[in-house]
Amino acid sequence: METSMILRMVVGLAVVLGLLLLAAAGLRLWGRRLGLVAPANTEGAKRFALAEAMMLDSRHRLLRVRDGKREHVILLGASAPVVVESRDAEEQS
């Protein structure tokens, strides 16, 4: 390979990487205004939280999860997750 060919490849790679970085910076700056990026949670409070977790046996786990004002009890096991119960979070005792 000639030195000029290697130099052209290195410059081409630098240009492509520079364009990718420029696109990422533009998306970060203007993406929210254009509706391309979801707005961050500005309230500071977490909307989704794991309230409690309990191991039932070696393969099954029971989770109590809060999602806003709702609370869900989910059974995780060898097969697909199952929602056991969903209710308003204020009903808890």
Biopython code that builds the backbone (N, CA, C, O; Angstrom):
import numpy as np
from Bio.PDB.StructureBuilder import StructureBuilder

atoms = [
    (1, "MET", "N", (0.833, -1.181, 0.000)),
    (1, "MET", "CA", (0.000, 0.000, 0.000)),
    (1, "MET", "C", (0.880, 1.248, 0.000)),
    (1, "MET", "O", (1.938, 1.302, 0.627)),
    (2, "GLU", "N", (0.415, 2.196, -0.697)),
    (2, "GLU", "CA", (1.139, 3.452, -0.727)),
    (2, "GLU", "C", (0.783, 4.295, 0.484)),
    (2, "GLU", "O", (-0.267, 4.112, 1.100)),
    (3, "THR", "N", (1.656, 5.203, 0.808)),
    (3, "THR", "CA", (1.427, 6.093, 1.942)),
    (3, "THR", "C", (0.230, 7.004, 1.694)),
    (3, "THR", "O", (-0.513, 7.312, 2.626)),
    (4, "SER", "N", (0.036, 7.430, 0.471)),
    (4, "SER", "CA", (-1.095, 8.317, 0.170)),
    (4, "SER", "C", (-2.420, 7.588, 0.339)),
    (4, "SER", "O", (-3.399, 8.195, 0.774)),
    (5, "MET", "N", (-2.476, 6.313, 0.010)),
    (5, "MET", "CA", (-3.705, 5.540, 0.173)),
    (5, "MET", "C", (-4.027, 5.357, 1.667)),
    (5, "MET", "O", (-5.187, 5.477, 2.061)),
    (6, "ILE", "N", (-3.034, 5.074, 2.484)),
    (6, "ILE", "CA", (-3.237, 4.940, 3.927)),
    (6, "ILE", "C", (-3.696, 6.259, 4.518)),
    (6, "ILE", "O", (-4.580, 6.291, 5.373)),
    (7, "LEU", "N", (-3.096, 7.342, 4.062)),
    (7, "LEU", "CA", (-3.478, 8.670, 4.546)),
    (7, "LEU", "C", (-4.920, 8.996, 4.177)),
    (7, "LEU", "O", (-5.651, 9.570, 4.984)),
    (8, "ARG", "N", (-5.340, 8.630, 2.953)),
    (8, "ARG", "CA", (-6.729, 8.865, 2.547)),
    (8, "ARG", "C", (-7.696, 8.049, 3.397)),
    (8, "ARG", "O", (-8.766, 8.547, 3.747)),
    (9, "MET", "N", (-7.350, 6.812, 3.737)),
    (9, "MET", "CA", (-8.220, 5.980, 4.576)),
    (9, "MET", "C", (-8.344, 6.567, 5.984)),
    (9, "MET", "O", (-9.437, 6.607, 6.549)),
    (10, "VAL", "N", (-7.239, 7.015, 6.540)),
    (10, "VAL", "CA", (-7.260, 7.588, 7.886)),
    (10, "VAL", "C", (-8.076, 8.881, 7.903)),
    (10, "VAL", "O", (-8.859, 9.104, 8.827)),
    (11, "VAL", "N", (-7.903, 9.728, 6.895)),
    (11, "VAL", "CA", (-8.675, 10.975, 6.815)),
    (11, "VAL", "C", (-10.155, 10.667, 6.608)),
    (11, "VAL", "O", (-11.006, 11.324, 7.207)),
    (12, "GLY", "N", (-10.473, 9.701, 5.788)),
    (12, "GLY", "CA", (-11.870, 9.306, 5.575)),
    (12, "GLY", "C", (-12.512, 8.798, 6.848)),
    (12, "GLY", "O", (-13.652, 9.145, 7.157)),
    (13, "LEU", "N", (-11.778, 7.969, 7.596)),
    (13, "LEU", "CA", (-12.290, 7.477, 8.872)),
    (13, "LEU", "C", (-12.513, 8.611, 9.852)),
    (13, "LEU", "O", (-13.519, 8.625, 10.561)),
    (14, "ALA", "N", (-11.594, 9.560, 9.906)),
    (14, "ALA", "CA", (-11.740, 10.715, 10.798)),
    (14, "ALA", "C", (-12.951, 11.553, 10.415)),
    (14, "ALA", "O", (-13.658, 12.048, 11.292)),
    (15, "VAL", "N", (-13.201, 11.720, 9.125)),
    (15, "VAL", "CA", (-14.366, 12.498, 8.670)),
    (15, "VAL", "C", (-15.660, 11.796, 9.061)),
    (15, "VAL", "O", (-16.590, 12.437, 9.551)),
    (16, "VAL", "N", (-15.725, 10.492, 8.850)),
    (16, "VAL", "CA", (-16.941, 9.740, 9.203)),
    (16, "VAL", "C", (-17.189, 9.792, 10.706)),
    (16, "VAL", "O", (-18.323, 10.019, 11.128)),
    (17, "LEU", "N", (-16.163, 9.588, 11.521)),
    (17, "LEU", "CA", (-16.329, 9.658, 12.976)),
    (17, "LEU", "C", (-16.724, 11.063, 13.417)),
    (17, "LEU", "O", (-17.537, 11.220, 14.328)),
    (18, "GLY", "N", (-16.160, 12.079, 12.784)),
    (18, "GLY", "CA", (-16.531, 13.454, 13.102)),
    (18, "GLY", "C", (-17.981, 13.737, 12.778)),
    (18, "GLY", "O", (-18.662, 14.417, 13.545)),
    (19, "LEU", "N", (-18.470, 13.228, 11.649)),
    (19, "LEU", "CA", (-19.883, 13.408, 11.289)),
    (19, "LEU", "C", (-20.805, 12.693, 12.263)),
    (19, "LEU", "O", (-21.864, 13.217, 12.609)),
    (20, "LEU", "N", (-20.417, 11.502, 12.712)),
    (20, "LEU", "CA", (-21.221, 10.779, 13.704)),
    (20, "LEU", "C", (-21.288, 11.542, 15.028)),
    (20, "LEU", "O", (-22.358, 11.641, 15.630)),
    (21, "LEU", "N", (-20.170, 12.076, 15.480)),
    (21, "LEU", "CA", (-20.155, 12.861, 16.716)),
    (21, "LEU", "C", (-20.976, 14.133, 16.568)),
    (21, "LEU", "O", (-21.664, 14.539, 17.504)),
    (22, "LEU", "N", (-20.910, 14.763, 15.404)),
    (22, "LEU", "CA", (-21.702, 15.961, 15.149)),
    (22, "LEU", "C", (-23.198, 15.646, 15.151)),
    (22, "LEU", "O", (-23.992, 16.427, 15.677)),
    (23, "ALA", "N", (-23.587, 14.520, 14.573)),
    (23, "ALA", "CA", (-24.993, 14.115, 14.568)),
    (23, "ALA", "C", (-25.473, 13.803, 15.987)),
    (23, "ALA", "O", (-26.595, 14.157, 16.349)),
    (24, "ALA", "N", (-24.643, 13.149, 16.788)),
    (24, "ALA", "CA", (-25.023, 12.850, 18.174)),
    (24, "ALA", "C", (-25.185, 14.125, 18.987)),
    (24, "ALA", "O", (-26.114, 14.242, 19.786)),
    (25, "ALA", "N", (-24.282, 15.082, 18.786)),
    (25, "ALA", "CA", (-24.395, 16.351, 19.509)),
    (25, "ALA", "C", (-25.638, 17.114, 19.074)),
    (25, "ALA", "O", (-26.316, 17.714, 19.908)),
    (26, "GLY", "N", (-25.944, 17.099, 17.794)),
    (26, "GLY", "CA", (-27.156, 17.763, 17.304)),
    (26, "GLY", "C", (-28.416, 17.116, 17.838)),
    (26, "GLY", "O", (-29.371, 17.810, 18.187)),
    (27, "LEU", "N", (-28.429, 15.804, 17.905)),
    (27, "LEU", "CA", (-29.592, 15.106, 18.457)),
    (27, "LEU", "C", (-29.777, 15.430, 19.924)),
    (27, "LEU", "O", (-30.904, 15.581, 20.395)),
    (28, "ARG", "N", (-28.684, 15.537, 20.640)),
    (28, "ARG", "CA", (-28.762, 15.867, 22.058)),
    (28, "ARG", "C", (-29.287, 17.291, 22.260)),
    (28, "ARG", "O", (-30.076, 17.538, 23.172)),
    (29, "LEU", "N", (-28.854, 18.221, 21.418)),
    (29, "LEU", "CA", (-29.273, 19.621, 21.561)),
    (29, "LEU", "C", (-30.698, 19.873, 21.065)),
    (29, "LEU", "O", (-31.492, 20.518, 21.749)),
    (30, "TRP", "N", (-31.017, 19.363, 19.874)),
    (30, "TRP", "CA", (-32.292, 19.719, 19.243)),
    (30, "TRP", "C", (-33.285, 18.569, 19.181)),
    (30, "TRP", "O", (-34.400, 18.766, 18.699)),
    (31, "GLY", "N", (-32.934, 17.401, 19.638)),
    (31, "GLY", "CA", (-33.824, 16.248, 19.547)),
    (31, "GLY", "C", (-35.090, 16.391, 20.362)),
    (31, "GLY", "O", (-36.154, 15.954, 19.924)),
    (32, "ARG", "N", (-35.003, 16.988, 21.528)),
    (32, "ARG", "CA", (-36.177, 17.142, 22.376)),
    (32, "ARG", "C", (-37.160, 18.126, 21.749)),
    (32, "ARG", "O", (-38.370, 17.914, 21.824)),
    (33, "ARG", "N", (-36.669, 19.181, 21.143)),
    (33, "ARG", "CA", (-37.545, 20.169, 20.499)),
    (33, "ARG", "C", (-38.255, 19.579, 19.295)),
    (33, "ARG", "O", (-39.402, 19.928, 19.015)),
    (34, "LEU", "N", (-37.588, 18.698, 18.589)),
    (34, "LEU", "CA", (-38.173, 18.089, 17.400)),
    (34, "LEU", "C", (-39.029, 16.868, 17.722)),
    (34, "LEU", "O", (-39.670, 16.317, 16.827)),
    (35, "GLY", "N", (-39.051, 16.440, 18.967)),
    (35, "GLY", "CA", (-39.832, 15.275, 19.365)),
    (35, "GLY", "C", (-39.144, 13.956, 19.086)),
    (35, "GLY", "O", (-39.801, 12.915, 19.073)),
    (36, "LEU", "N", (-37.844, 13.971, 18.863)),
    (36, "LEU", "CA", (-37.103, 12.746, 18.582)),
    (36, "LEU", "C", (-36.615, 12.057, 19.840)),
    (36, "LEU", "O", (-36.347, 10.855, 19.823)),
    (37, "VAL", "N", (-36.493, 12.803, 20.936)),
    (37, "VAL", "CA", (-36.012, 12.275, 22.205)),
    (37, "VAL", "C", (-37.099, 12.509, 23.248)),
    (37, "VAL", "O", (-37.653, 13.604, 23.334)),
    (38, "ALA", "N", (-37.406, 11.480, 24.043)),
    (38, "ALA", "CA", (-38.416, 11.619, 25.086)),
    (38, "ALA", "C", (-37.911, 12.551, 26.178)),
    (38, "ALA", "O", (-36.737, 12.487, 26.539)),
    (39, "PRO", "N", (-38.767, 13.414, 26.710)),
    (39, "PRO", "CA", (-38.334, 14.322, 27.779)),
    (39, "PRO", "C", (-37.992, 13.559, 29.045)),
    (39, "PRO", "O", (-38.597, 12.532, 29.353)),
    (40, "ALA", "N", (-37.021, 14.073, 29.767)),
    (40, "ALA", "CA", (-36.600, 13.455, 31.019)),
    (40, "ALA", "C", (-37.624, 13.739, 32.109)),
    (40, "ALA", "O", (-38.415, 14.676, 31.997)),
    (41, "ASN", "N", (-37.608, 12.936, 33.153)),
    (41, "ASN", "CA", (-38.493, 13.141, 34.289)),
    (41, "ASN", "C", (-38.013, 14.371, 35.051)),
    (41, "ASN", "O", (-37.006, 14.305, 35.756)),
    (42, "THR", "N", (-38.717, 15.486, 34.919)),
    (42, "THR", "CA", (-38.258, 16.736, 35.505)),
    (42, "THR", "C", (-38.740, 16.926, 36.936)),
    (42, "THR", "O", (-38.281, 17.841, 37.618)),
    (43, "GLU", "N", (-39.645, 16.092, 37.401)),
    (43, "GLU", "CA", (-40.161, 16.245, 38.759)),
    (43, "GLU", "C", (-39.156, 15.801, 39.809)),
    (43, "GLU", "O", (-39.267, 16.201, 40.968)),
    (44, "GLY", "N", (-38.202, 15.005, 39.445)),
    (44, "GLY", "CA", (-37.204, 14.523, 40.389)),
    (44, "GLY", "C", (-37.642, 13.264, 41.117)),
    (44, "GLY", "O", (-36.803, 12.585, 41.710)),
    (45, "ALA", "N", (-38.914, 12.933, 41.094)),
    (45, "ALA", "CA", (-39.411, 11.739, 41.772)),
    (45, "ALA", "C", (-39.386, 10.563, 40.805)),
    (45, "ALA", "O", (-39.640, 10.721, 39.611)),
    (46, "LYS", "N", (-39.082, 9.394, 41.329)),
    (46, "LYS", "CA", (-39.089, 8.205, 40.501)),
    (46, "LYS", "C", (-40.528, 7.783, 40.271)),
    (46, "LYS", "O", (-41.342, 7.777, 41.194)),
    (47, "ARG", "N", (-40.830, 7.433, 39.038)),
    (47, "ARG", "CA", (-42.179, 7.010, 38.703)),
    (47, "ARG", "C", (-42.319, 5.499, 38.857)),
    (47, "ARG", "O", (-43.413, 4.998, 39.117)),
    (48, "PHE", "N", (-41.219, 4.775, 38.697)),
    (48, "PHE", "CA", (-41.230, 3.322, 38.746)),
    (48, "PHE", "C", (-40.275, 2.872, 39.844)),
    (48, "PHE", "O", (-39.118, 3.291, 39.863)),
    (49, "ALA", "N", (-40.748, 2.018, 40.767)),
    (49, "ALA", "CA", (-39.891, 1.601, 41.876)),
    (49, "ALA", "C", (-40.236, 0.174, 42.292)),
    (49, "ALA", "O", (-41.392, -0.246, 42.230)),
    (50, "LEU", "N", (-39.224, -0.548, 42.710)),
    (50, "LEU", "CA", (-39.398, -1.881, 43.272)),
    (50, "LEU", "C", (-39.650, -1.713, 44.765)),
    (50, "LEU", "O", (-38.756, -1.294, 45.500)),
    (51, "ALA", "N", (-40.858, -2.035, 45.217)),
    (51, "ALA", "CA", (-41.204, -1.854, 46.621)),
    (51, "ALA", "C", (-40.728, -3.021, 47.479)),
    (51, "ALA", "O", (-40.282, -2.823, 48.609)),
    (52, "GLU", "N", (-40.824, -4.248, 46.937)),
    (52, "GLU", "CA", (-40.473, -5.421, 47.731)),
    (52, "GLU", "C", (-40.190, -6.594, 46.798)),
    (52, "GLU", "O", (-40.782, -6.692, 45.723)),
    (53, "ALA", "N", (-39.289, -7.481, 47.204)),
    (53, "ALA", "CA", (-38.990, -8.697, 46.446)),
    (53, "ALA", "C", (-38.847, -9.857, 47.419)),
    (53, "ALA", "O", (-38.251, -9.716, 48.486)),
    (54, "MET", "N", (-39.401, -11.010, 47.039)),
    (54, "MET", "CA", (-39.349, -12.174, 47.917)),
    (54, "MET", "C", (-39.068, -13.421, 47.084)),
    (54, "MET", "O", (-39.744, -13.677, 46.087)),
    (55, "MET", "N", (-38.076, -14.185, 47.494)),
    (55, "MET", "CA", (-37.780, -15.456, 46.834)),
    (55, "MET", "C", (-38.729, -16.523, 47.376)),
    (55, "MET", "O", (-38.794, -16.741, 48.585)),
    (56, "LEU", "N", (-39.457, -17.181, 46.494)),
    (56, "LEU", "CA", (-40.371, -18.246, 46.914)),
    (56, "LEU", "C", (-39.642, -19.592, 46.941)),
    (56, "LEU", "O", (-39.768, -20.356, 47.898)),
    (57, "ASP", "N", (-38.892, -19.869, 45.899)),
    (57, "ASP", "CA", (-38.015, -21.034, 45.851)),
    (57, "ASP", "C", (-36.872, -20.707, 44.902)),
    (57, "ASP", "O", (-36.667, -19.542, 44.563)),
    (58, "SER", "N", (-36.129, -21.713, 44.470)),
    (58, "SER", "CA", (-34.940, -21.436, 43.648)),
    (58, "SER", "C", (-35.283, -20.892, 42.266)),
    (58, "SER", "O", (-34.426, -20.296, 41.613)),
    (59, "ARG", "N", (-36.518, -21.086, 41.808)),
    (59, "ARG", "CA", (-36.897, -20.651, 40.463)),
    (59, "ARG", "C", (-37.940, -19.536, 40.438)),
    (59, "ARG", "O", (-38.166, -18.944, 39.383)),
    (60, "HIS", "N", (-38.570, -19.238, 41.545)),
    (60, "HIS", "CA", (-39.675, -18.288, 41.542)),
    (60, "HIS", "C", (-39.411, -17.125, 42.491)),
    (60, "HIS", "O", (-38.888, -17.302, 43.591)),
    (61, "ARG", "N", (-39.786, -15.932, 42.036)),
    (61, "ARG", "CA", (-39.623, -14.713, 42.822)),
    (61, "ARG", "C", (-40.906, -13.891, 42.705)),
    (61, "ARG", "O", (-41.497, -13.799, 41.629)),
    (62, "LEU", "N", (-41.325, -13.304, 43.804)),
    (62, "LEU", "CA", (-42.516, -12.462, 43.846)),
    (62, "LEU", "C", (-42.066, -11.018, 44.027)),
    (62, "LEU", "O", (-41.302, -10.716, 44.944)),
    (63, "LEU", "N", (-42.537, -10.118, 43.155)),
    (63, "LEU", "CA", (-42.152, -8.713, 43.198)),
    (63, "LEU", "C", (-43.374, -7.839, 43.433)),
    (63, "LEU", "O", (-44.456, -8.108, 42.910)),
    (64, "ARG", "N", (-43.187, -6.789, 44.227)),
    (64, "ARG", "CA", (-44.212, -5.751, 44.376)),
    (64, "ARG", "C", (-43.610, -4.487, 43.786)),
    (64, "ARG", "O", (-42.617, -3.963, 44.292)),
    (65, "VAL", "N", (-44.224, -3.999, 42.700)),
    (65, "VAL", "CA", (-43.669, -2.909, 41.914)),
    (65, "VAL", "C", (-44.663, -1.759, 41.909)),
    (65, "VAL", "O", (-45.865, -1.967, 41.749)),
    (66, "ARG", "N", (-44.148, -0.534, 42.085)),
    (66, "ARG", "CA", (-44.980, 0.662, 41.997)),
    (66, "ARG", "C", (-44.717, 1.361, 40.681)),
    (66, "ARG", "O", (-43.567, 1.564, 40.291)),
    (67, "ASP", "N", (-45.786, 1.728, 40.000)),
    (67, "ASP", "CA", (-45.708, 2.462, 38.742)),
    (67, "ASP", "C", (-46.629, 3.668, 38.868)),
    (67, "ASP", "O", (-47.821, 3.584, 38.572)),
    (68, "GLY", "N", (-46.071, 4.780, 39.308)),
    (68, "GLY", "CA", (-46.897, 5.967, 39.525)),
    (68, "GLY", "C", (-47.806, 5.747, 40.710)),
    (68, "GLY", "O", (-47.340, 5.555, 41.833)),
    (69, "LYS", "N", (-49.106, 5.774, 40.462)),
    (69, "LYS", "CA", (-50.083, 5.570, 41.537)),
    (69, "LYS", "C", (-50.637, 4.155, 41.555)),
    (69, "LYS", "O", (-51.560, 3.861, 42.315)),
    (70, "ARG", "N", (-50.087, 3.280, 40.732)),
    (70, "ARG", "CA", (-50.520, 1.886, 40.690)),
    (70, "ARG", "C", (-49.464, 0.991, 41.315)),
    (70, "ARG", "O", (-48.277, 1.319, 41.319)),
    (71, "GLU", "N", (-49.907, -0.135, 41.841)),
    (71, "GLU", "CA", (-49.013, -1.127, 42.438)),
    (71, "GLU", "C", (-49.338, -2.476, 41.813)),
    (71, "GLU", "O", (-50.508, -2.824, 41.658)),
    (72, "HIS", "N", (-48.305, -3.237, 41.452)),
    (72, "HIS", "CA", (-48.484, -4.522, 40.792)),
    (72, "HIS", "C", (-47.710, -5.587, 41.554)),
    (72, "HIS", "O", (-46.600, -5.339, 42.025)),
    (73, "VAL", "N", (-48.299, -6.773, 41.675)),
    (73, "VAL", "CA", (-47.616, -7.941, 42.238)),
    (73, "VAL", "C", (-47.338, -8.870, 41.063)),
    (73, "VAL", "O", (-48.261, -9.308, 40.377)),
    (74, "ILE", "N", (-46.064, -9.169, 40.833)),
    (74, "ILE", "CA", (-45.634, -9.926, 39.665)),
    (74, "ILE", "C", (-44.906, -11.183, 40.126)),
    (74, "ILE", "O", (-44.048, -11.117, 41.006)),
    (75, "LEU", "N", (-45.242, -12.319, 39.539)),
    (75, "LEU", "CA", (-44.583, -13.588, 39.822)),
    (75, "LEU", "C", (-43.626, -13.894, 38.681)),
    (75, "LEU", "O", (-44.045, -14.056, 37.535)),
    (76, "LEU", "N", (-42.337, -13.974, 38.999)),
    (76, "LEU", "CA", (-41.312, -14.339, 38.018)),
    (76, "LEU", "C", (-40.936, -15.785, 38.246)),
    (76, "LEU", "O", (-40.707, -16.205, 39.380)),
    (77, "GLY", "N", (-40.872, -16.547, 37.163)),
    (77, "GLY", "CA", (-40.526, -17.949, 37.301)),
    (77, "GLY", "C", (-39.855, -18.472, 36.061)),
    (77, "GLY", "O", (-39.291, -17.711, 35.273)),
    (78, "ALA", "N", (-39.919, -19.794, 35.889)),
    (78, "ALA", "CA", (-39.266, -20.437, 34.750)),
    (78, "ALA", "C", (-39.943, -20.057, 33.440)),
    (78, "ALA", "O", (-39.289, -19.994, 32.399)),
    (79, "SER", "N", (-41.246, -19.804, 33.486)),
    (79, "SER", "CA", (-41.960, -19.398, 32.271)),
    (79, "SER", "C", (-42.098, -17.878, 32.252)),
    (79, "SER", "O", (-41.318, -17.180, 32.900)),
    (80, "ALA", "N", (-43.052, -17.375, 31.540)),
    (80, "ALA", "CA", (-43.249, -15.928, 31.391)),
    (80, "ALA", "C", (-43.702, -15.306, 32.718)),
    (80, "ALA", "O", (-44.324, -15.982, 33.537)),
    (81, "PRO", "N", (-43.393, -14.020, 32.932)),
    (81, "PRO", "CA", (-43.863, -13.338, 34.149)),
    (81, "PRO", "C", (-45.390, -13.241, 34.166)),
    (81, "PRO", "O", (-46.027, -13.088, 33.124)),
    (82, "VAL", "N", (-45.962, -13.333, 35.364)),
    (82, "VAL", "CA", (-47.413, -13.290, 35.525)),
    (82, "VAL", "C", (-47.759, -12.166, 36.488)),
    (82, "VAL", "O", (-47.203, -12.093, 37.584)),
    (83, "VAL", "N", (-48.686, -11.278, 36.081)),
    (83, "VAL", "CA", (-49.176, -10.231, 36.974)),
    (83, "VAL", "C", (-50.263, -10.852, 37.841)),
    (83, "VAL", "O", (-51.328, -11.222, 37.348)),
    (84, "VAL", "N", (-49.983, -10.962, 39.137)),
    (84, "VAL", "CA", (-50.912, -11.596, 40.060)),
    (84, "VAL", "C", (-52.009, -10.615, 40.461)),
    (84, "VAL", "O", (-53.183, -10.982, 40.526)),
    (85, "GLU", "N", (-51.623, -9.362, 40.732)),
    (85, "GLU", "CA", (-52.593, -8.372, 41.199)),
    (85, "GLU", "C", (-52.127, -6.981, 40.786)),
    (85, "GLU", "O", (-50.929, -6.699, 40.766)),
    (86, "SER", "N", (-53.080, -6.119, 40.457)),
    (86, "SER", "CA", (-52.823, -4.698, 40.199)),
    (86, "SER", "C", (-53.865, -3.897, 40.956)),
    (86, "SER", "O", (-55.056, -4.207, 40.918)),
    (87, "ARG", "N", (-53.396, -2.851, 41.651)),
    (87, "ARG", "CA", (-54.325, -2.013, 42.419)),
    (87, "ARG", "C", (-53.729, -0.631, 42.606)),
    (87, "ARG", "O", (-52.559, -0.398, 42.302)),
    (88, "ASP", "N", (-54.554, 0.290, 43.114)),
    (88, "ASP", "CA", (-54.061, 1.614, 43.437)),
    (88, "ASP", "C", (-53.137, 1.531, 44.646)),
    (88, "ASP", "O", (-53.385, 0.747, 45.562)),
    (89, "ALA", "N", (-52.090, 2.322, 44.657)),
    (89, "ALA", "CA", (-51.085, 2.258, 45.729)),
    (89, "ALA", "C", (-51.656, 2.751, 47.060)),
    (89, "ALA", "O", (-51.131, 2.377, 48.109)),
    (90, "GLU", "N", (-52.702, 3.570, 47.061)),
    (90, "GLU", "CA", (-53.261, 4.093, 48.308)),
    (90, "GLU", "C", (-54.001, 3.023, 49.102)),
    (90, "GLU", "O", (-54.235, 3.202, 50.297)),
    (91, "GLU", "N", (-54.375, 1.916, 48.465)),
    (91, "GLU", "CA", (-55.136, 0.859, 49.139)),
    (91, "GLU", "C", (-54.300, 0.024, 50.089)),
    (91, "GLU", "O", (-54.861, -0.756, 50.858)),
    (92, "GLN", "N", (-52.992, 0.153, 50.069)),
    (92, "GLN", "CA", (-52.138, -0.699, 50.886)),
    (92, "GLN", "C", (-52.302, -0.398, 52.361)),
    (92, "GLN", "O", (-52.650, 0.722, 52.734)),
    (93, "SER", "N", (-52.059, -1.377, 53.192)),
    (93, "SER", "CA", (-52.164, -1.169, 54.640)),
    (93, "SER", "C", (-50.878, -1.508, 55.332)),
    (93, "SER", "O", (-50.785, -1.392, 56.554)),
]
sb = StructureBuilder()
sb.init_structure("model")
sb.init_model(0)
sb.init_chain("A")
sb.init_seg("    ")
for serial, (resi, resn, name, xyz) in enumerate(atoms, 1):
    if name == "N":
        sb.init_residue(resn, " ", resi, " ")
    sb.init_atom(name, np.array(xyz, "f"), 0.0, 1.0, " ", f" {name:<3s}", serial, name[0])
structure = sb.get_structure()
